[in-house]
Amino acid sequence: MNGRVFIIGLGLIGGSLALCIKKAHQDVTIIGFDINREQARLAKMLGVIDEAAENIPDGALDADLIIVSAPVNDTKSIIQALANLALKPNVIVTDTGSTKRTIVETAANLKEKGITFIGGHPMAGSHKSGVSAAKEILFENAFYLLTPDENTPASKVEELKKWLRGTNAKFLTVTPHNHDYVTGIVSHFPHIIAASIVRQTEKLSEKEQLIPRLAAGGFRDITRIASSSPKMWKDILLQNREVLIELLNQWQDEMNTVKELLESGKSKEIYEYFSLAKQFRDGLPQKEKGAIPSFYDLFVDVPDYPGVVAEVIGYLAREKISITNIRILETREDIIGVLVISFQTEEDRERAEKCILSYTSFSTSYGL
């Protein structure tokens, strides 16, 4: 395909989509705009975009595809602004927001002008942000949800998929309501639970000073998503509040069930509760990317001598294996240190394990 693609918002998602489109469609011109001019300048310097637009109208008027990659509330404002422009008749407008119902409702203004809007949500991310973190492989094998309304021609949906084929994502078409309900369950609601666990622990730590020290390691892992952007999650929760209120009511019922089990002291029922949870959790796909980005940890037993961490990282760099995070645990008896290295893909973790085992005599595992 050829033409002009205009990307509004040059962060991790917008920048990565630009790279994916450039990879699959070499004759396309990518124009970018970001309210942060430095991000736009950096995007052009890194080759993520071909041109930086001074404003939204300049980039949008001749575009064949417009991607709005901005926070949900900003996306709604941008869509309203686009509806007031003389866009090309065959242009497709899409977005990357984490909620869809209110965005699709706002896009009715575009539909009235004869412009095709197809809601989109690439379910991938990273602990890093900004255009400098953009990657061609960010969406590979991830689910990419599309939410066209019932009147959107199937040919337009297929055209958008062709534009985005460089993502190598798995496209699923759902209704806006179904999108918000399902992502509310598997993404938005877990973020609330993680944040609430951290808040409760913070309050309890005021009286028990040992808690922050013991809350490292596994506690940090199960509450990792509580470190996400507060502004982003404020907007997501407000836009999807009806679904989340329903889920919170169900969660209160679930917690009351657990409370009753504890009060009754019924050993068999408590065992069954955890057993059923384990069965469902163990049956979930292990290698598919889900709604919450996965990070694959490799645990390396390292001896205590100066430079050992740099040594391990040097071996990985030699094999061009990218890592997302690194930290040291000291939680095993008779072992001085456990190096925990996080990777973005299962493949990278497997390559790293082979690398470390080939260069060193250190032991490795996938969990403590």
C-alpha positions as CSV (number, residue, x, y, z in Angstrom):
1,M,0.0,0.0,0.0
2,N,1.1,3.6,-0.5
3,G,-0.1,7.0,0.6
4,R,0.2,9.2,3.7
5,V,-0.3,8.0,7.2
6,F,-0.7,10.6,10.0
7,I,-0.1,9.5,13.6
8,I,-1.2,11.8,16.4
9,G,0.7,11.0,19.5
10,L,4.3,9.8,19.2
11,G,4.7,7.7,22.4
12,L,5.5,4.0,22.7
13,I,2.3,2.9,20.9
14,G,2.2,5.5,18.2
15,G,5.9,5.3,17.5
16,S,5.8,1.5,17.4
17,L,2.9,1.6,14.9
18,A,4.8,4.0,12.7
19,L,7.7,1.5,12.6
20,C,5.4,-1.4,11.8
21,I,3.7,0.5,9.0
22,K,7.1,1.6,7.5
23,K,8.4,-2.0,7.6
24,A,5.4,-3.4,5.7
25,H,4.8,-0.4,3.3
26,Q,8.0,1.1,2.2
27,D,6.4,3.6,-0.1
28,V,4.3,5.2,2.6
29,T,5.0,8.6,4.0
30,I,4.6,8.8,7.8
31,I,3.7,12.1,9.2
32,G,3.7,12.6,13.0
33,F,2.4,15.1,15.5
34,D,2.8,15.3,19.2
35,I,1.8,18.0,21.6
36,N,5.4,17.6,23.0
37,R,7.5,19.1,20.2
38,E,10.6,17.4,21.5
39,Q,8.9,14.0,21.0
40,A,8.1,14.8,17.4
41,R,11.7,16.1,16.8
42,L,13.1,12.9,18.4
43,A,10.8,10.7,16.3
44,K,12.0,12.3,13.1
45,M,15.7,12.1,14.2
46,L,15.2,8.4,15.0
47,G,13.6,7.7,11.6
48,V,10.3,6.7,13.2
49,I,8.4,9.3,11.1
50,D,9.3,11.0,7.8
51,E,7.8,14.4,8.6
52,A,6.7,16.3,11.7
53,A,3.4,18.2,11.3
54,E,3.1,21.6,12.9
55,N,-0.5,21.0,13.9
56,I,-3.2,18.4,13.5
57,P,-4.9,20.1,10.4
58,D,-1.6,20.2,8.5
59,G,-1.0,16.5,9.0
60,A,-4.6,15.3,8.6
61,L,-5.9,17.0,5.4
62,D,-4.0,14.8,2.9
63,A,-3.8,11.6,5.0
64,D,-5.1,8.2,3.8
65,L,-4.9,6.8,7.4
66,I,-5.1,8.7,10.6
67,I,-4.1,7.0,13.9
68,V,-5.0,8.8,17.1
69,S,-2.6,7.4,19.8
70,A,-3.4,9.5,22.8
71,P,-5.1,9.2,26.2
72,V,-8.8,8.5,26.1
73,N,-10.1,12.0,26.9
74,D,-7.6,13.6,24.5
75,T,-8.6,11.1,21.8
76,K,-12.2,12.2,22.1
77,S,-11.2,15.9,21.7
78,I,-9.0,15.1,18.7
79,I,-11.8,13.1,17.0
80,Q,-14.2,16.1,17.4
81,A,-11.5,18.4,15.9
82,L,-11.0,16.0,12.9
83,A,-14.8,16.0,12.3
84,N,-14.5,19.7,11.5
85,L,-11.8,19.3,8.9
86,A,-12.1,18.6,5.2
87,L,-10.5,15.2,5.3
88,K,-10.0,12.9,2.2
89,P,-13.3,11.0,1.5
90,N,-11.7,7.6,1.7
91,V,-9.6,8.2,4.8
92,I,-9.8,5.7,7.7
93,V,-9.5,7.1,11.2
94,T,-8.6,4.8,14.0
95,D,-7.4,5.0,17.6
96,T,-5.5,3.0,20.2
97,G,-7.5,3.7,23.3
98,S,-8.0,1.2,26.2
99,T,-11.8,1.9,26.3
100,K,-14.0,2.0,23.2
101,R,-17.7,2.8,23.8
102,T,-17.4,6.5,24.5
103,I,-14.8,7.0,21.8
104,V,-17.0,5.3,19.2
105,E,-19.9,7.4,20.3
106,T,-17.8,10.5,19.8
107,A,-16.8,9.3,16.4
108,A,-20.4,9.6,15.3
109,N,-19.4,13.1,14.3
110,L,-17.0,11.7,11.7
111,K,-19.6,9.2,10.4
112,E,-22.0,12.1,9.8
113,K,-19.4,13.5,7.4
114,G,-19.0,10.2,5.6
115,I,-15.6,9.4,7.2
116,T,-14.9,5.8,8.3
117,F,-13.9,5.4,12.0
118,I,-12.8,2.0,13.3
119,G,-11.9,1.8,17.0
120,G,-8.7,0.0,17.7
121,H,-6.9,-1.3,20.8
122,P,-3.4,-3.0,20.4
123,M,-3.1,-5.0,23.6
124,A,0.6,-4.6,24.1
125,G,2.9,-2.3,26.1
126,S,6.2,-2.0,28.0
127,H,7.5,-0.6,31.2
128,K,9.2,2.0,29.1
129,S,7.5,5.0,27.5
130,G,8.1,7.6,24.8
131,V,9.1,7.3,21.1
132,S,12.6,6.3,22.0
133,A,11.2,3.0,23.4
134,A,9.2,2.2,20.1
135,K,9.8,-1.2,18.6
136,E,8.8,-3.0,15.5
137,I,8.1,-6.2,17.5
138,L,6.0,-4.6,20.2
139,F,2.7,-6.0,18.9
140,E,4.0,-9.3,17.5
141,N,1.5,-12.1,18.4
142,A,-0.4,-9.7,20.6
143,F,-4.2,-9.3,20.3
144,Y,-5.3,-6.2,18.4
145,L,-9.0,-5.5,19.0
146,L,-11.0,-3.6,16.3
147,T,-14.4,-2.2,17.1
148,P,-16.2,-1.1,13.9
149,D,-19.8,-0.2,14.3
150,E,-22.5,-2.3,12.6
151,N,-22.6,0.0,9.5
152,T,-18.9,-0.1,8.7
153,P,-18.1,-1.9,5.4
154,A,-16.2,-5.1,5.9
155,S,-13.9,-3.9,3.1
156,K,-12.8,-0.9,5.3
157,V,-12.0,-3.2,8.2
158,E,-9.8,-5.4,5.9
159,E,-8.1,-2.2,4.5
160,L,-7.2,-1.2,8.0
161,K,-5.8,-4.7,8.7
162,K,-3.6,-4.4,5.6
163,W,-2.3,-1.0,6.8
164,L,-1.4,-2.7,10.1
165,R,-0.2,-6.0,8.9
166,G,3.4,-5.1,9.9
167,T,2.4,-5.4,13.5
168,N,2.1,-9.2,13.1
169,A,-0.7,-8.9,15.7
170,K,-3.8,-11.2,16.0
171,F,-6.8,-9.1,14.9
172,L,-10.1,-9.7,16.7
173,T,-13.3,-7.8,15.8
174,V,-15.7,-7.1,18.7
175,T,-18.4,-4.6,19.6
176,P,-17.4,-1.5,21.6
177,H,-19.5,-2.7,24.6
178,N,-18.0,-6.2,24.5
179,H,-14.5,-4.7,24.3
180,D,-15.0,-2.6,27.4
181,Y,-16.6,-5.5,29.3
182,V,-13.9,-8.0,28.5
183,T,-10.9,-5.6,29.0
184,G,-12.6,-4.4,32.2
185,I,-12.4,-8.0,33.5
186,V,-8.9,-8.9,32.3
187,S,-7.1,-5.6,32.5
188,H,-8.8,-2.6,34.1
189,F,-10.1,-4.6,37.2
190,P,-6.8,-6.3,38.0
191,H,-5.2,-2.8,38.0
192,I,-7.7,-1.7,40.7
193,I,-7.0,-4.8,42.7
194,A,-3.2,-4.4,42.5
195,A,-3.5,-0.7,43.5
196,S,-5.8,-1.6,46.4
197,I,-3.4,-4.3,47.7
198,V,-0.5,-1.7,47.6
199,R,-2.6,0.9,49.4
200,Q,-3.6,-1.5,52.1
201,T,0.0,-2.6,52.6
202,E,1.1,1.0,52.7
203,K,-1.3,1.8,55.5
204,L,-0.4,-1.4,57.5
205,S,3.3,-0.6,57.1
206,E,2.9,2.6,59.2
207,K,2.6,0.4,62.2
208,E,4.9,-2.4,61.1
209,Q,8.3,-1.3,59.8
210,L,9.3,-4.8,58.6
211,I,6.5,-4.9,55.9
212,P,8.3,-2.8,53.2
213,R,11.4,-5.0,53.4
214,L,9.4,-8.3,53.2
215,A,7.2,-6.9,50.5
216,A,10.0,-7.0,47.9
217,G,10.4,-9.9,45.5
218,G,7.2,-11.7,44.8
219,F,5.0,-9.0,46.2
220,R,6.5,-6.5,43.8
221,D,5.8,-8.9,40.9
222,I,2.1,-9.5,41.7
223,T,1.5,-5.8,42.2
224,R,3.8,-4.6,39.3
225,I,0.8,-3.1,37.4
226,A,0.1,-0.7,40.3
227,S,3.1,1.3,39.0
228,S,1.2,2.3,35.8
229,S,0.5,5.9,35.0
230,P,-2.1,7.3,37.5
231,K,-3.4,9.8,34.9
232,M,-4.0,7.1,32.3
233,W,-5.8,4.8,34.8
234,K,-7.9,7.7,36.2
235,D,-9.2,8.3,32.6
236,I,-9.7,4.6,31.9
237,L,-11.6,4.0,35.1
238,L,-13.9,7.0,34.5
239,Q,-14.6,6.0,30.9
240,N,-15.4,2.4,31.9
241,R,-16.9,3.0,35.3
242,E,-20.3,1.2,34.8
243,V,-18.5,-2.1,34.0
244,L,-16.0,-1.7,36.8
245,I,-18.7,-0.9,39.4
246,E,-20.4,-4.1,38.4
247,L,-17.1,-6.0,38.7
248,L,-16.4,-4.5,42.1
249,N,-19.8,-5.6,43.4
250,Q,-19.0,-9.1,42.2
251,W,-15.6,-8.9,43.9
252,Q,-17.2,-7.9,47.2
253,D,-19.4,-11.0,46.9
254,E,-16.3,-13.1,46.2
255,M,-14.5,-11.7,49.2
256,N,-17.5,-12.3,51.4
257,T,-17.4,-15.9,50.3
258,V,-13.7,-16.2,51.3
259,K,-14.5,-14.5,54.6
260,E,-17.3,-17.0,55.3
261,L,-15.0,-19.9,54.6
262,L,-12.5,-18.5,57.1
263,E,-15.1,-17.9,59.7
264,S,-16.5,-21.4,59.4
265,G,-13.0,-22.9,59.3
266,K,-14.1,-25.5,56.7
267,S,-10.8,-27.0,55.6
268,K,-12.2,-29.0,52.6
269,E,-14.0,-25.9,51.2
270,I,-11.0,-23.7,51.6
271,Y,-8.8,-26.3,49.8
272,E,-11.4,-26.6,47.0
273,Y,-11.5,-22.8,46.6
274,F,-7.7,-22.6,46.0
275,S,-7.8,-25.9,43.9
276,L,-10.4,-24.5,41.5
277,A,-8.5,-21.2,41.1
278,K,-5.3,-23.2,40.4
279,Q,-7.0,-25.3,37.8
280,F,-8.3,-22.3,35.9
281,R,-5.1,-20.3,36.2
282,D,-2.9,-23.3,35.1
283,G,-5.2,-23.8,32.0
284,L,-4.6,-20.3,30.7
285,P,-2.5,-20.0,27.6
286,Q,1.2,-19.6,28.6
287,K,2.7,-18.2,25.4
288,E,0.0,-15.9,24.2
289,K,0.2,-12.2,24.9
290,G,-2.8,-11.1,27.0
291,A,-4.4,-7.8,28.0
292,I,-1.6,-7.1,30.5
293,P,1.9,-7.1,29.1
294,S,4.0,-10.0,30.3
295,F,7.6,-9.9,31.4
296,Y,9.5,-13.2,31.4
297,D,11.9,-13.6,34.3
298,L,15.1,-15.6,34.4
299,F,16.7,-16.3,37.8
300,V,20.4,-16.7,37.7
301,D,22.4,-17.9,40.8
302,V,25.5,-15.7,40.8
303,P,28.6,-15.9,43.0
304,D,29.7,-12.9,45.1
305,Y,32.6,-11.2,43.3
306,P,33.0,-7.7,41.9
307,G,31.6,-7.2,38.3
308,V,29.6,-10.4,38.2
309,V,26.4,-8.5,37.1
310,A,28.3,-6.6,34.4
311,E,29.7,-9.9,33.3
312,V,26.3,-11.5,32.8
313,I,24.9,-8.4,31.0
314,G,27.9,-8.3,28.8
315,Y,27.3,-11.9,27.6
316,L,23.7,-11.0,26.8
317,A,24.8,-7.8,24.9
318,R,27.3,-9.9,23.0
319,E,24.4,-12.1,21.7
320,K,22.2,-9.0,21.1
321,I,19.6,-10.0,23.6
322,S,17.5,-7.2,24.9
323,I,16.4,-7.0,28.6
324,T,13.6,-5.0,30.2
325,N,14.7,-5.0,33.8
326,I,17.3,-6.4,36.2
327,R,17.6,-6.7,39.9
328,I,19.3,-8.8,42.6
329,L,17.5,-10.9,45.2
330,E,19.2,-12.4,48.3
331,T,16.4,-14.8,49.4
332,R,17.9,-18.2,49.2
333,E,19.9,-19.8,52.0
334,D,23.6,-20.6,51.2
335,I,23.4,-18.6,47.9
336,I,24.9,-15.1,48.0
337,G,22.8,-13.6,45.2
338,V,20.1,-14.3,42.7
339,L,20.1,-12.2,39.6
340,V,16.6,-11.6,38.2
341,I,16.6,-10.6,34.6
342,S,13.3,-9.7,32.8
343,F,12.6,-10.1,29.1
344,Q,9.8,-9.0,26.9
345,T,9.3,-12.3,25.1
346,E,9.6,-16.0,25.9
347,E,12.0,-16.4,23.0
348,D,14.4,-13.8,24.5
349,R,14.3,-15.6,27.9
350,E,15.1,-18.9,26.3
351,R,18.0,-17.4,24.3
352,A,19.3,-15.7,27.4
353,E,19.3,-18.9,29.3
354,K,21.3,-20.7,26.6
355,C,23.7,-17.8,26.4
356,I,24.4,-17.7,30.2
357,L,24.8,-21.5,30.4
358,S,27.2,-21.5,27.5
359,Y,29.4,-18.7,28.8
360,T,29.3,-19.5,32.6
361,S,28.7,-22.3,35.1
362,F,25.9,-20.4,36.8
363,S,22.6,-22.1,37.5
364,T,19.4,-20.7,36.0
365,S,15.7,-21.2,36.6
366,Y,12.3,-19.7,35.7
367,G,11.2,-19.1,39.3
368,L,12.1,-19.1,42.9
